[in-house]
Amino acid sequence: MPKTTQMEVTTLFTLSLLLVSFTTKGESANPNGILPPAVVDASGNELRKGEYYHLIAWPLLVGVVSSISPLVNRNGTCWVQHETFVIGPQPTPSIPVKFSPILPDEDEVIRESTFLNIQFPDAAVSYVCGDSLWKVINRPDQVFGQQFVVVGDNSGFTRPGWFKIERYSEQPLREYKLLWCPVYVLDQSVHSSDDCQTIGIFADSDGIERLALADTSVSFGFRAYVGPQSDQHLKMSTSNA
């Protein structure tokens, strides 16, 4: 049997998503008709498909806010960066994200343990990074030895995969962890792997923090983005980030 190249795998994976004609291992999160719990934001409201939310890394000190935004690397890759800021009169340069379930029959609510795409607003990052979809690089970075979460036109350097949100703790903080699950092609179908890895935060010697695959998970929360849910508005409101 001929060996499948990485390019063939990537191409087939992309076509499968475009045609929405794939099968996944554990294809449905509710095989018995029981829906997983909804993911809720810091105010207790259910996350909705296609709406924008700020991703918050817990714990936070009083008077400090958590920020997620792209950081441009020297080779054009945009790392997903985490920063903390002291609350002040200037707006925090945080760019919200939206969550999109992979399976087309999922409802409008974002639920735990459901395969997702995570994406920045196109208009907010495309002028710098290109593609706004979150990905994970396919091998540890040569400088830091980490598999970073990235955005941008770098499909040749990333591995196909999907994200999941799972419970980290109960109230009052409503904490969750992010996981990344690789996918593979078998018999002309796309399958998910059970070998999911948690998303953590890696800090380099300069104190720059980036999201990366990690052995230890970080707890995240969600805060609803307040404002018109349009790319044009998001471009204007985040253009100084």
QUINORUR-V592478 format. One record per residue. N is the residue number from 0. RES is the residue in one small letter. PSI is psi as a letter, one per 40 degrees, with the letter a starting at -180 (* if undefined). Layout:
N:RES:PSI
N:RES:PSI
//
This chain:
0:m:h
1:p:i
2:k:h
3:t:h
4:t:i
5:q:d
6:m:d
7:e:d
8:v:d
9:t:d
10:t:d
11:l:d
12:f:d
13:t:d
14:l:d
15:s:d
16:l:d
17:l:d
18:l:e
19:v:f
20:s:f
21:f:i
22:t:i
23:t:i
24:k:h
25:g:f
26:e:d
27:s:i
28:a:e
29:n:g
30:p:d
31:n:e
32:g:e
33:i:h
34:l:h
35:p:i
36:p:i
37:a:i
38:v:h
39:v:i
40:d:a
41:a:e
42:s:e
43:g:e
44:n:i
45:e:h
46:l:h
47:r:i
48:k:h
49:g:e
50:e:i
51:y:i
52:y:i
53:h:h
54:l:h
55:i:h
56:a:h
57:w:i
58:p:i
59:l:i
60:l:i
61:v:h
62:g:e
63:v:i
64:v:i
65:s:i
66:s:h
67:i:h
68:s:i
69:p:i
70:l:h
71:v:h
72:n:i
73:r:d
74:n:e
75:g:e
76:t:i
77:c:h
78:w:i
79:v:h
80:q:i
81:h:h
82:e:i
83:t:i
84:f:i
85:v:h
86:i:h
87:g:a
88:p:d
89:q:i
90:p:i
91:t:h
92:p:g
93:s:h
94:i:h
95:p:i
96:v:i
97:k:i
98:f:h
99:s:h
100:p:i
101:i:d
102:l:h
103:p:e
104:d:e
105:e:i
106:d:a
107:e:e
108:v:h
109:i:h
110:r:i
111:e:i
112:s:f
113:t:h
114:f:h
115:l:i
116:n:i
117:i:h
118:q:h
119:f:i
120:p:h
121:d:d
122:a:d
123:a:d
124:v:e
125:s:d
126:y:e
127:v:d
128:c:e
129:g:b
130:d:h
131:s:e
132:l:h
133:w:i
134:k:i
135:v:h
136:i:i
137:n:e
138:r:i
139:p:h
140:d:h
141:q:d
142:v:d
143:f:e
144:g:f
145:q:i
146:q:g
147:f:i
148:v:h
149:v:i
150:v:i
151:g:i
152:d:g
153:n:f
154:s:d
155:g:e
156:f:e
157:t:i
158:r:h
159:p:h
160:g:i
161:w:i
162:f:i
163:k:i
164:i:h
165:e:i
166:r:h
167:y:d
168:s:i
169:e:a
170:q:i
171:p:e
172:l:e
173:r:g
174:e:i
175:y:i
176:k:i
177:l:h
178:l:i
179:w:h
180:c:h
181:p:i
182:v:i
183:y:i
184:v:h
185:l:h
186:d:f
187:q:e
188:s:i
189:v:h
190:h:i
191:s:i
192:s:i
193:d:e
194:d:g
195:c:i
196:q:i
197:t:i
198:i:h
199:g:a
200:i:h
201:f:h
202:a:h
203:d:a
204:s:e
205:d:e
206:g:e
207:i:h
208:e:h
209:r:i
210:l:h
211:a:i
212:l:h
213:a:i
214:d:d
215:t:h
216:s:i
217:v:i
218:s:h
219:f:i
220:g:i
221:f:h
222:r:h
223:a:h
224:y:h
225:v:h
226:g:i
227:p:h
228:q:f
229:s:i
230:d:d
231:q:d
232:h:d
233:l:d
234:k:d
235:m:d
236:s:e
237:t:e
238:s:e
239:n:e
240:a:*
//
